[in-house]
Amino acid sequence: MMVSKSMHRVEVEHLVRQVVYERLGRPTPEVARAPSPLVVNISARHCHLTQEAVERLFGPGHRLTPMKWLYQEGQFAAEETVALIGPRNRVISNLRILGPCRKLNQIELSFSDAVMLGFKIPARMSGDVDGTPGCMLQGPHGFFEMTEGVIRAVRHVHMAPEDADFYGVRHLDEMTLRIGGPCAVNLEKLMVRVDPSFRLEVHIDTDEGNACDLKPDTPVELVKG
């Protein structure tokens, strides 16, 4: 079994589990037969910015500096943060920027964040910002006004085509995430996003993660429909 240095711990564990069942000659459970391990992560409030916005906030020519690489290939949490000024003049002072830069500006908040700041935000898929509230951002070099782009991200799952085939779903289908443990809950209407570049990963926000007390060892299962 070849293990790449870039492989995540859960991917290595998944491969080891498959090999162990094979060598023991035991029936492989469905979770081990899956092409990829199921990863569920809590997506805390953050923003995606264009290069133009970054330069307005941090100065001409500024480029985002990776602080931590995320599970999805090429995505990172940047060292840079900005202040978000809400309608009630309440401020989140350390809103993390996720890189690399995108073609549109978007801020993703939880429902609790929105209430605290004074926003009424819709639940939207990433990139669907038409008609959404705007806000003011402040960086060390200046201000940047967004006329739209503040959303609560719809809970969703990233998956590659082989994962979609395994679960029997297509791009923009809906699934259910079953979460076990003492605060067991089913999260329905989980939007499927399929792309060859994706690793299998569910994103829920902080409100959802807190409600089910999600921990690294919490049992989770994806169900079609």
Secondary structure as the mmCIF struct_conf table of DSSP 4:
data_model
#
loop_
_struct_conf.conf_type_id
_struct_conf.id
_struct_conf.beg_label_comp_id
_struct_conf.beg_label_asym_id
_struct_conf.beg_label_seq_id
_struct_conf.end_label_comp_id
_struct_conf.end_label_asym_id
_struct_conf.end_label_seq_id
TURN_TY1_P TURN_TY1_P1 LYS A 5 SER A 6
HELX_RH_AL_P HELX_RH_AL_P1 ARG A 9 LEU A 24
TURN_TY1_P TURN_TY1_P2 GLY A 25 GLY A 25
HELX_LH_PP_P HELX_LH_PP_P1 ARG A 26 PRO A 29
HELX_RH_AL_P HELX_RH_AL_P2 GLU A 30 ARG A 33
BEND BEND1 ALA A 34 SER A 36
STRN STRN1 VAL A 39 SER A 43
BEND BEND2 ARG A 45 ARG A 45
STRN STRN2 HIS A 46 HIS A 48
HELX_RH_AL_P HELX_RH_AL_P3 GLN A 51 PHE A 58
TURN_TY1_P TURN_TY1_P3 PRO A 60 GLY A 61
STRN STRN3 PRO A 66 TRP A 69
BEND BEND3 TYR A 71 GLN A 72
TURN_TY1_P TURN_TY1_P4 GLU A 73 GLY A 74
STRN STRN4 PHE A 76 ILE A 85
TURN_TY1_P TURN_TY1_P5 PRO A 87 ARG A 88
BEND BEND4 ASN A 89 ASN A 89
STRN STRN5 VAL A 91 GLY A 99
BEND BEND5 PRO A 100 PRO A 100
BEND BEND6 LYS A 103 LEU A 104
STRN STRN6 GLN A 106 GLU A 108
HELX_RH_AL_P HELX_RH_AL_P4 PHE A 111 LEU A 117
TURN_TY1_P TURN_TY1_P6 GLY A 118 GLY A 118
STRN STRN7 ALA A 123 ARG A 124
TURN_TY1_P TURN_TY1_P7 SER A 126 GLY A 127
TURN_TY1_P TURN_TY1_P8 ASP A 130 GLY A 131
STRN STRN8 CYS A 135 GLN A 138
BEND BEND7 PRO A 140 HIS A 141
STRN STRN9 PHE A 143 MET A 146
BEND BEND8 THR A 147 GLU A 148
STRN STRN10 VAL A 150 ALA A 153
HELX_LH_PP_P HELX_LH_PP_P2 VAL A 154 ARG A 155
STRN STRN11 HIS A 156 MET A 159
HELX_RH_AL_P HELX_RH_AL_P5 PRO A 161 TYR A 167
TURN_TY1_P TURN_TY1_P9 GLY A 168 GLY A 168
TURN_TY1_P TURN_TY1_P10 HIS A 171 LEU A 172
STRN STRN12 GLU A 174 ILE A 179
BEND BEND9 GLY A 181 GLY A 181
TURN_TY1_P TURN_TY1_P11 PRO A 182 CYS A 183
STRN STRN13 VAL A 185 VAL A 194
TURN_TY1_P TURN_TY1_P12 PRO A 196 SER A 197
BEND BEND10 LEU A 200 LEU A 200
STRN STRN14 GLU A 201 ASP A 205
HELX_RH_AL_P HELX_RH_AL_P6 THR A 206 ALA A 211
TURN_TY1_P TURN_TY1_P13 CYS A 212 ASP A 213
TURN_TY1_P TURN_TY1_P14 PRO A 216 ASP A 217
STRN STRN15 VAL A 220 LYS A 224
#
